[in-house]
Amino acid sequence: MNTQSMVLQVSPEIGNVSAEYMLPDNCNCMVTLAHGAGAGMNHSFMVLLANALAENGIATLRFNFPFMEKKKGPADRPPVAHKTILAAIAKAKQLFPGLPLFVAGKSFGGRMSSQYLAEHNDVDVKGIIFYGFPLHPAGKPSTDRAEHLQHVKQRMLFLQGTKDELAAWDLIEPVCNSLKPATLIKIEGADHSFKAGKKDVMSVLVKETNDWINKILKK
């Protein structure tokens, strides 16, 4: 496997962020992998996920958002986050033009990625993967954050725990059912961090991701 760290320029005004790609032998696609609001690209979940995907022939490009790169302040506002996602997509296409491209993200990273796709329908990506879509703040159930998903044209995979405090199951399920290109995977007992007692949730996330990607690539 080829692993390479790099500097990713978001824009001259915003500056640079750290990034790293993992390119397994005989990979069949590339996935940009955006982190959540509480931890960066080198958080154990992100690294374990990237390694596990690589074992299934899925390459990843992880990257930091600017606020995490600077290690200060709240999560970036959408305009900055969207430009960061654009930079990651552009870098993936530049480095690996022959690989089908998917976008993905944990929580905040997934929501910012889908917002970007909703506003840019012409982006050439095969689909988007949500590792825990943050439908609402903890303790404040609502579906406002899902409204933009109606404008995403690409296929969507939602991997959601039944005990996710940021996505009540009785809300996320009908949201996904209303989206024609969406697939919802129910992970019994998992919270927003994908912790579910002694259950090996990571293997479930990777298997479902791999199966879904392969179905799209075979069509």
Helices and strands as residue ranges (DSSP letters): E 2-11, E 15-23, E 29-34, H 44-54, E 58-63, H 66-70, H 78-95, E 101-106, H 108-119, E 127-131, G 144-151, E 155-161, H 169-177, E 182-187, H 201-218
